[in-house]
Amino acid sequence: MVEQLKKVRKLQSRAAAAKMELHDLAEDLPINWARIKTIAGETFDAFAELNAAKEELAALENSR
């Protein structure tokens, strides 16, 4: 369970960084507008992975 908690924390950091990158891109529009899909996809993937890890952690905690 400790390993899963570490994984969640690492993914939280990755998701936060992706969110900030998307935010910065949005603030600078229309500069780099062609990167929107790429950055949005990476952000989506980061949050999807984080959500799955959180669900796994919750399942581990509930099975105790």
PEUR-V476885 format. One record per helix or strand of 2 or more residues. SS is the DSSP state (alpha for helix, beta for strand). FROM is the first residue (numbers start at 0). TO is the last residue. If there is no record, write none. Layout:
SS,FROM,TO ; SS,FROM,TO
This chain:
alpha,1,26 ; alpha,32,61
